[in-house]
Amino acid sequence: MNDSPDSRPPLMVAMEWISRLTTIAVEMVIPGLIGYWIDPKLGTKPVCLILGTIAGFSLGIWHLVQLANAAQRPKDGNKPPERMK
């Protein structure tokens, strides 16, 4: 049977992961688009685009690290994850 501690159907688990990854993708793209939109208004052709892209990439990577750390934490919260020897 299924040895996973998650008792939800696999489709529910997949939808949760899809929504998480879509959120991270949007976090990476939107700041660059905002910078692209602001540049003509301020007359700073590539500056806001570059800053927005860097900020979005940094935010997305930070969120991915948080997601990876949460996935490695045990569900009961009492014992640390076992390390390979």
C-alpha positions, 0 to 999 in steps of 0.5 A: 500500500502507500507508506507515505504519512500523507493520507490524502489522495495523490492528486491532492498532493500533486495539486498542492505542489503545483500551486506552490511551484506556480507561486514561486514562478510568479514571485520570480517573474512579477518583480521584473515585469514591474521593473519593465513597466516602471522604467519608461515612466522614470526614464531609466531604461534597464535599471528597474528591470534589472533590479526587479529581476534580481529581486524576483530571483532572490525572492524565488530562491529564498522561497524554494529554500524555505520549501525544501527545509519544510519538506525535510522537517519531520511531521511530528516536530519532535525528532530531527531528520536522520542523516545518512552515514 
